[in-house]
Amino acid sequence: MPDPGPRAALVDLGQQVSISRLGDRIRVSGGLRRGGQLKHAEARELKRLYRVLDLWFEGVARTSKAQEWHGARPCLPDSLPVIGPSAKPGIWLNLGHGNLGWTLGLGGAKMLAAQISGHSVGPEAAAFSTDRFR
């Protein structure tokens, strides 16, 4: 029987859910919780993730064998990260990337390295400055 799961990563922007293969398992992730405890995932949110997975890959989910996990992905009110110098001399920041941590973190590291080295990074760097909160 052919494997009915995803062969590549899929992002459902409308539902804000991503589905990807992890070996012989499938990862479905998405959602946002502001504040609160991280001890466990909420049943309501898990049900939504399973529903979206079933929309894309009907019958694939074996929720009785699911490994449920909820992790913190710190983000700021404007959804943009902070990249650049802090108010303390010698302390540099590259944080608050939310659910795009791996994606934005690498670009942020490149921008931060340029700033630390004294190279010009262009006017776009201002959008990520801590000054935007003053």
BELSULRA-V121925 format. One record per residue. N is the residue number from 1. RES is the residue in one small letter. PHI is phi in whole degrees, 0 to 359 (NA if undefined). Layout:
{{N;RES;PHI} {N;RES;PHI}}
This chain:
{{1;m;NA} {2;p;292} {3;d;287} {4;p;276} {5;g;280} {6;p;291} {7;r;261} {8;a;215} {9;a;292} {10;l;229} {11;v;238} {12;d;264} {13;l;294} {14;g;298} {15;q;265} {16;q;55} {17;v;228} {18;s;243} {19;i;230} {20;s;213} {21;r;270} {22;l;229} {23;g;66} {24;d;264} {25;r;245} {26;i;238} {27;r;254} {28;v;238} {29;s;216} {30;g;155} {31;g;109} {32;l;212} {33;r;234} {34;r;268} {35;g;65} {36;g;80} {37;q;266} {38;l;253} {39;k;296} {40;h;204} {41;a;284} {42;e;278} {43;a;303} {44;r;299} {45;e;289} {46;l;299} {47;k;300} {48;r;295} {49;l;297} {50;y;296} {51;r;296} {52;v;295} {53;l;301} {54;d;291} {55;l;297} {56;w;276} {57;f;224} {58;e;303} {59;g;81} {60;v;283} {61;a;292} {62;r;247} {63;t;297} {64;s;293} {65;k;253} {66;a;291} {67;q;262} {68;e;266} {69;w;210} {70;h;226} {71;g;240} {72;a;281} {73;r;228} {74;p;303} {75;c;218} {76;l;259} {77;p;304} {78;d;267} {79;s;68} {80;l;260} {81;p;284} {82;v;257} {83;i;224} {84;g;143} {85;p;289} {86;s;270} {87;a;290} {88;k;268} {89;p;303} {90;g;87} {91;i;254} {92;w;246} {93;l;238} {94;n;211} {95;l;211} {96;g;80} {97;h;278} {98;g;60} {99;n;285} {100;l;253} {101;g;306} {102;w;293} {103;t;288} {104;l;283} {105;g;300} {106;l;290} {107;g;295} {108;g;297} {109;a;296} {110;k;295} {111;m;296} {112;l;295} {113;a;300} {114;a;295} {115;q;297} {116;i;298} {117;s;281} {118;g;83} {119;h;276} {120;s;289} {121;v;245} {122;g;89} {123;p;292} {124;e;295} {125;a;297} {126;a;298} {127;a;295} {128;f;253} {129;s;285} {130;t;291} {131;d;298} {132;r;294} {133;f;264} {134;r;272}}
